[in-house]
Amino acid sequence: MAPAENNEKTTYQNWLKLLFINLVVTPLVFLMMVFLTNEILNILVSFTSILKPPLLF
């Protein structure tokens, strides 16, 4: 009986770990990706505006 109980506990812990990853890690990664792409786009826009300002907008 003890191994089955232990197995239930480990599956519960795995479920909690998956829930934590889905609720915390995924939004953090998404926000980091959005922030990084925004920074890269800003750098590219600044470079292009420095190089050729009349062609931008």
C-alpha positions as CSV (number, residue, x, y, z in Angstrom):
1,M,0.0,0.0,0.0
2,A,2.9,2.4,0.7
3,P,4.3,2.5,-2.8
4,A,1.0,3.4,-4.3
5,E,0.6,6.2,-1.8
6,N,4.1,7.4,-2.6
7,N,3.3,7.3,-6.3
8,E,0.2,9.4,-5.8
9,K,2.2,11.9,-3.9
10,T,4.9,12.1,-6.7
11,T,2.2,12.5,-9.4
12,Y,0.7,15.3,-7.3
13,Q,4.1,17.0,-7.0
14,N,4.7,16.6,-10.8
15,W,1.3,18.2,-11.4
16,L,2.1,21.1,-9.1
17,K,5.5,21.5,-10.9
18,L,3.7,21.6,-14.3
19,L,1.2,24.1,-13.0
20,F,4.0,26.3,-11.6
21,I,5.8,26.2,-14.9
22,N,2.6,27.0,-16.9
23,L,1.6,29.9,-14.6
24,V,4.9,31.5,-13.8
25,V,7.7,30.4,-16.2
26,T,5.7,30.7,-19.4
27,P,4.5,34.3,-18.8
28,L,8.0,35.3,-17.7
29,V,9.6,33.8,-20.9
30,F,6.9,35.5,-23.0
31,L,7.5,38.9,-21.4
32,M,11.2,38.5,-21.8
33,M,10.8,37.6,-25.5
34,V,8.5,40.6,-26.0
35,F,10.9,42.9,-24.2
36,L,13.9,41.6,-26.1
37,T,12.2,41.9,-29.5
38,N,11.1,45.4,-28.6
39,E,14.7,46.4,-27.7
40,I,16.1,44.8,-30.9
41,L,13.5,46.7,-32.9
42,N,14.4,50.0,-31.2
43,I,18.1,49.4,-31.8
44,L,17.4,48.6,-35.5
45,V,15.2,51.7,-35.9
46,S,17.8,53.9,-34.3
47,F,20.5,52.5,-36.5
48,T,18.4,53.0,-39.7
49,S,17.5,56.6,-38.6
50,I,21.1,57.4,-38.0
51,L,22.2,55.9,-41.4
52,K,19.4,57.2,-43.6
53,P,16.8,59.5,-41.9
54,P,14.9,60.6,-45.0
55,L,13.9,57.0,-46.0
56,L,12.3,56.2,-42.6
57,F,8.6,57.1,-42.4
